């Protein structure tokens, strides 16, 4: 194989790329890190479509963008290889299987969610979600909170959203401003942790190798940038015009556009914002329904931010955007998904040429370090909220700790967290075991 490694493999055709991205859309379990690892194994090590250095360079860029980094990396690599057509193809195929699956599951959930079997399964899944979100906070926090200043920002963010109900966008803005100021007066406290540096691993010559010239379509020009931005603004405007006659769909369009620009720190970071809007502000779904959606989002392929499809579907049905509930659900799901992912294509197609022209390793900036710290506090608040609704299912703001208290759910949540944290058990296995435990417990209690 060594002599083959010296020769670049044949560049994939658009058709070959299509089937790869389609397959990835169906098997991309494991959250963003799992999806990125899968792409690295396939595209860098096995197929050698792109070199290690170019892959990590693209990943660095996607990590500092708002939005789901795994899908943006797929868009970036496919754009480098096959231009705008490749970008659209990879992006759509990445989320389309999850969109269809979650839409169908949402319909099934609304039709049969009251069946004891389904209720039993979700009884076990809910505490698993509490553990998963808490584990996400621990995982991000252990990397991001490297000093007392960043711990203080995380704590302040938690207090702001938990005690004072401050909106997520204001927390992000305040944390970014703290990062800007902090980066100037105490730069050592705001040096970016995390990120992905260059690697010296070699897997052989790639189609897009370290020294392969930037393709013509990926070269930067001010005219191209202006045209790209104008086209996207036009697409967004036409889409908003198309849903403008229906108030709920119009609200979803503007809300999920804002959400897309706030997903710095991944899906877990934007979930509190989606919760605030979807549950509290617009009433598209209830808190427990949001937890159920997150559980299904964890167990289906595609990025976790696909929970917006669930929120959109339930919102479309709840607000009766069409008389037919299936049509209403799919309309809501389509609008939520479209407006969430449109900015991801804009970021890559407009800024990608700038990144290709620099080809320097991008570092996390001081503002981003501040935002990442705040995100940890916000995610802990989300875990507290989910725990509250799971352990005290009949609780309200007026009676926050009203009986019954679900002690079994607490035991399951603790067990799930230990499994994730100490024993590194796969998320899907944890959810599966918790679902079975929940079903067994509810059947046992029902038989008494």
C-alpha positions in Angstrom: 0.0 0.0 0.0 2.9 2.4 0.6 3.6 3.0 -3.1 -0.1 3.7 -3.6 0.0 6.3 -0.7 2.4 8.4 -2.8 -0.1 8.8 -5.6 -3.3 10.7 -5.0 -6.5 8.7 -5.5 -8.8 9.7 -8.4 -11.0 12.7 -7.6 -14.5 11.5 -6.8 -17.3 12.3 -9.2 -20.3 14.2 -8.1 -22.2 11.0 -8.1 -19.7 9.2 -5.9 -19.8 12.1 -3.5 -23.6 12.1 -3.5 -23.7 8.5 -2.3 -21.1 9.1 0.4 -23.0 12.1 1.9 -26.3 10.2 1.6 -24.8 7.3 3.5 -23.4 9.7 6.1 -26.8 11.3 6.6 -28.2 7.9 7.6 -25.4 6.7 9.9 -24.2 10.0 11.5 -25.0 9.1 15.1 -22.9 10.1 18.1 -23.3 13.9 18.1 -21.0 16.4 16.4 -17.7 14.9 17.7 -18.8 11.4 16.5 -19.8 12.8 13.1 -16.5 14.7 12.7 -14.6 11.6 13.7 -16.5 9.6 11.2 -15.7 12.1 8.4 -12.0 12.1 9.4 -11.9 8.3 9.2 -13.6 8.2 5.8 -12.3 11.3 4.0 -8.8 11.6 5.4 -7.7 8.1 6.3 -9.6 5.8 4.0 -10.7 7.7 0.8 -8.0 10.4 1.0 -10.2 13.0 -0.5 -8.6 15.7 1.7 -5.4 15.9 3.7 -5.2 15.9 7.5 -4.0 19.5 7.5 -6.7 20.8 5.1 -9.3 18.9 7.1 -8.2 20.4 10.4 -8.0 23.9 8.9 -11.6 23.6 7.7 -12.6 22.3 11.1 -10.9 25.2 13.0 -13.0 27.6 10.9 -16.3 25.6 11.5 -15.6 25.5 15.3 -15.7 29.3 15.6 -18.8 29.7 13.5 -22.3 29.8 14.9 -24.2 26.7 13.9 -23.7 22.9 13.9 -20.0 22.4 13.2 -20.3 18.9 11.8 -22.7 19.8 9.0 -20.7 22.9 8.2 -17.5 20.8 7.9 -19.4 18.5 5.4 -20.6 21.6 3.5 -17.0 23.0 3.4 -15.3 19.9 2.2 -17.9 19.2 -0.4 -17.8 22.8 -1.6 -14.0 22.6 -2.0 -14.4 19.5 -4.1 -17.5 20.3 -6.2 -18.4 23.9 -5.7 -21.8 25.3 -4.8 -23.5 22.2 -6.1 -21.4 20.0 -3.8 -22.0 22.3 -0.8 -25.8 22.2 -1.2 -25.8 18.4 -1.8 -23.7 17.6 1.2 -25.6 19.9 3.5 -29.1 18.8 2.5 -28.2 15.1 2.6 -26.6 15.5 6.0 -29.9 16.6 7.7 -32.6 15.2 5.3 -32.8 11.7 6.8 -33.0 13.1 10.3 -35.7 15.6 9.2 -37.9 12.9 7.7 -37.4 10.5 10.6 -38.1 13.1 13.3 -41.1 14.4 11.4 -42.6 10.9 11.2 -41.7 10.3 14.9 -43.4 13.6 15.9 -46.6 12.5 14.1 -46.5 9.1 15.8 -45.8 10.7 19.2 -48.8 13.0 18.9 -51.0 10.2 17.8 -49.9 7.5 20.2 -48.0 9.3 22.9 -50.7 8.5 25.5 -50.3 4.8 25.0 -49.0 3.2 28.3 -46.2 1.4 26.4 -44.9 4.7 24.9 -45.4 6.5 28.2 -43.4 3.8 30.0 -40.5 4.1 27.6 -40.4 7.9 27.9 -40.6 7.7 31.7 -37.2 6.1 31.6 -35.8 8.3 28.8 -36.5 11.6 30.5 -34.0 11.1 33.4 -31.5 9.8 30.9 -31.8 13.2 29.1 -31.2 15.0 32.4 -27.9 13.0 32.8 -26.9 13.6 29.1 -27.3 17.4 29.4 -25.5 17.5 32.7 -22.7 15.4 31.2 -22.5 17.8 28.3 -22.1 20.7 30.7 -19.3 18.8 32.5 -17.6 17.9 29.3 -17.6 21.4 27.9 -16.9 23.0 31.3 -13.9 20.8 32.0 -12.2 22.0 28.8 -13.5 25.6 28.8 -13.3 26.8 32.4 -9.5 27.0 32.8 -9.4 29.7 35.5 -11.5 31.6 38.1 -12.5 34.4 35.7 -14.1 31.9 33.3 -15.8 30.1 36.2 -17.2 33.4 37.4 -18.6 34.1 33.9 -20.2 30.6 33.8 -21.7 31.2 37.3 -23.0 34.7 36.3 -24.7 33.2 33.2 -26.4 30.5 35.3 -27.7 33.1 37.8 -28.8 35.4 35.0 -30.9 32.8 33.2 -32.1 30.8 36.2 -32.9 33.6 38.7 -33.6 36.6 36.4 -34.9 34.9 33.2 -32.5 36.9 31.1 -32.7 36.0 27.4 -30.0 33.8 25.9 -29.0 36.4 23.2 -28.3 39.0 25.9 -26.1 36.5 27.9 -24.1 35.7 24.7 -23.7 39.4 24.0 -22.6 40.2 27.6 -20.2 37.3 27.6 -18.7 38.3 24.3 -18.2 41.9 25.5 -16.6 40.6 28.7 -14.3 38.6 26.5 -13.3 41.6 24.4 -12.5 43.7 27.5 -10.9 40.7 29.4 -8.7 39.9 26.4 -7.2 43.3 26.5 -6.7 43.7 30.3 -5.9 40.1 31.2 -5.1 38.3 28.0 -3.7 35.2 29.8 -7.2 34.5 31.3 -8.9 34.6 27.8 -6.4 32.6 25.7 -8.5 30.2 23.7 -8.7 26.7 25.1 -9.8 23.9 23.0 -9.7 24.2 19.2 -7.9 21.8 17.0 -4.3 22.4 16.1 -2.4 21.1 13.1 -1.3 17.5 13.0 1.7 15.8 11.6 -0.1 12.5 10.9 0.2 11.4 7.3 -2.1 9.0 5.5 -0.7 9.4 2.0 -1.3 11.9 -0.8 -4.8 13.2 -0.9 -7.0 14.5 -3.7 -7.0 17.9 -2.0 -3.5 17.8 -0.5 -1.6 20.2 1.7 -0.1 22.0 -1.3 -3.0 21.5 -3.8 -3.8 25.0 -5.1 -7.2 26.5 -4.1 -9.8 25.6 -6.8 -10.9 28.5 -9.0 -14.4 28.5 -7.5 -13.0 28.8 -3.9 -10.8 31.8 -4.6 -11.8 35.0 -2.8 -13.1 38.1 -4.6 -15.1 41.0 -3.2 -17.6 40.7 -6.1 -18.2 37.0 -5.4 -18.7 37.8 -1.7 -21.2 40.6 -2.4 -23.1 38.4 -4.9 -23.2 35.4 -2.5 -24.5 37.5 0.4 -27.1 39.2 -1.8 -28.4 35.8 -3.1 -28.8 34.5 0.4 -30.6 37.7 1.6 -32.8 37.3 -1.4 -33.6 33.6 -0.7 -34.3 34.4 3.0 -36.6 37.3 2.0 -38.5 35.2 -0.5 -38.9 32.4 2.1 -40.2 34.9 4.7 -42.6 36.3 2.1 -43.8 32.7 1.3 -44.7 32.1 5.0 -45.8 35.6 5.7 -49.5 34.9 5.4 -49.4 32.5 8.3 -48.4 34.1 11.7 -47.0 31.0 13.3 -44.8 30.1 10.3 -43.7 33.7 10.1 -42.8 33.7 13.8 -40.9 30.4 13.2 -39.0 31.8 10.3 -37.7 34.9 12.2 -37.1 32.9 15.4 -35.1 30.1 13.9 -33.0 32.5 11.8 -32.0 34.2 15.1 -31.3 30.8 16.7 -29.0 29.9 13.8 -26.8 32.9 14.5 -26.7 32.1 18.3 -25.5 28.5 18.2 -21.9 29.3 19.2 -20.9 26.3 21.3 -23.0 23.8 19.5 -26.6 22.5 19.8 -26.5 22.3 23.7 -25.8 26.0 23.8 -28.8 27.0 21.7 -31.3 24.6 23.3 -32.1 27.0 26.2 -32.9 29.7 23.6 -35.1 27.3 21.6 -36.8 26.3 24.9 -37.3 29.9 25.9 -38.9 30.7 22.5 -40.7 27.5 21.7 -42.1 26.8 25.2 -42.4 30.1 27.1 -42.7 32.7 24.4 -44.7 31.1 21.6 -46.2 28.0 23.3 -45.4 25.7 20.3 -44.9 22.8 22.7 -44.6 22.0 26.4 -41.5 21.5 28.5 -42.0 17.7 28.8 -42.5 17.5 25.0 -39.2 19.4 24.5 -37.5 16.8 26.7 -39.0 13.9 24.7 -37.9 15.6 21.5 -34.3 16.0 22.8 -34.3 12.3 23.7 -35.4 11.3 20.1 -32.8 13.8 18.7 -30.1 12.0 20.6 -31.2 8.6 19.2 -31.6 9.5 15.5 -28.9 10.3 13.0 -27.9 13.9 12.1 -26.9 16.9 14.2 -28.6 17.3 17.6 -29.9 20.7 16.5 -32.4 18.7 14.5 -34.6 19.0 17.6 -35.8 22.1 15.8 -37.6 19.8 13.4 -39.5 18.4 16.3 -40.3 21.8 17.8 -41.5 23.0 14.4 -43.7 19.9 13.8 -45.4 20.1 17.2 -45.7 23.9 16.9 -47.4 23.5 13.5 -49.9 21.1 14.9 -50.5 23.0 18.2 -51.2 26.3 16.4 -53.2 24.6 13.6 -51.3 26.3 10.8 -53.4 24.0 8.5 -56.6 22.1 9.1 -54.9 18.8 8.4 -52.5 18.0 11.4 -50.0 16.1 9.3 -49.8 19.0 6.7 -49.5 21.5 9.6 -46.8 19.4 11.3 -44.7 19.0 8.2 -45.1 22.7 7.3 -43.8 23.7 10.8 -41.0 21.2 10.6 -39.9 22.3 7.2 -39.9 26.0 8.1 -38.0 25.4 11.4 -35.4 23.3 9.6 -35.0 25.5 6.5 -34.4 28.7 8.5 -32.1 27.0 11.0 -29.7 25.6 8.3 -29.8 28.4 5.7 -27.2 30.5 7.5 -24.8 27.5 7.6 -24.6 27.5 3.8 -24.2 31.3 3.9 -21.3 31.1 6.3 -19.3 28.6 4.3 -20.0 29.9 0.8 -19.3 33.5 1.8 -16.4 33.1 4.2 -14.9 29.9 2.9 -12.8 31.7 0.2 -11.4 34.0 2.9 -10.3 31.0 5.0 -8.8 29.3 1.9 -6.8 32.4 1.0 -5.3 32.7 4.5 -4.8 29.0 5.4 -3.5 29.9 8.8 -4.7 28.0 11.8 -7.6 29.9 13.4 -7.6 30.2 17.2 -10.5 30.8 19.5 -10.7 34.5 20.1 -11.2 36.2 23.6 -14.9 36.9 22.9 -15.5 33.3 22.0 -13.7 32.1 25.1 -16.1 34.4 27.2 -19.1 33.0 25.3 -18.1 29.4 25.8 -17.7 30.0 29.5 -21.2 31.5 29.7 -22.6 28.6 27.6 -21.6 26.2 30.4 -23.7 28.1 32.9 -26.6 28.1 30.5 -26.4 24.4 29.9 -26.4 23.7 33.6 -29.6 25.8 33.9 -31.1 23.6 31.1 -30.2 20.4 33.1 -31.8 21.9 36.2 -34.9 22.7 34.2 -35.2 19.2 32.8 -34.5 17.7 36.2 -37.3 19.8 37.8 -39.8 18.7 35.2 -38.7 15.1 35.4 -38.5 14.6 39.2 -41.6 16.8 40.0 -43.8 16.2 36.8 -46.7 18.2 38.2 -44.7 21.2 39.3 -45.6 24.7 38.2 -43.9 28.1 38.9 -46.5 28.7 41.7 -46.0 25.2 43.3 -42.4 24.2 42.3 -42.1 21.1 44.5 -45.6 19.7 44.5 -46.0 15.9 44.9 -45.5 13.4 43.5 -41.7 13.3 43.7 -40.3 10.6 41.2 -37.6 9.0 43.3 -37.1 6.2 40.6 -36.3 8.9 38.0 -33.6 10.3 40.3 -32.0 6.9 40.6 -32.1 6.4 36.8 -30.6 9.9 36.2 -27.8 9.2 38.7 -27.1 5.8 37.1 -27.1 7.3 33.6 -24.7 10.1 34.6 -22.3 7.6 36.2 -22.4 5.4 33.1 -21.6 8.4 30.8 -19.0 10.0 33.0 -17.1 7.2 34.7 -17.7 4.3 32.3 -17.9 6.2 29.0 -20.9 4.2 27.9 -22.4 5.2 24.5 -25.3 7.7 24.7 -27.6 5.5 22.7 -27.0 2.5 24.9 -27.7 4.6 28.0 -31.0 5.8 26.5 -32.0 2.3 25.5 -31.3 0.8 29.0 -33.1 3.7 30.7 -36.1 3.3 28.4 -36.4 -0.4 29.3 -36.0 0.4 33.0 -38.8 3.0 32.7 -41.1 0.6 30.9 -40.5 -2.2 33.4 -41.1 0.2 36.4 -44.3 1.6 35.0 -45.7 -1.9 34.1 -44.7 -3.1 37.7 -46.4 -0.1 39.3 -49.5 -0.5 37.0 -49.8 -4.2 38.1 -49.9 -3.2 41.8 
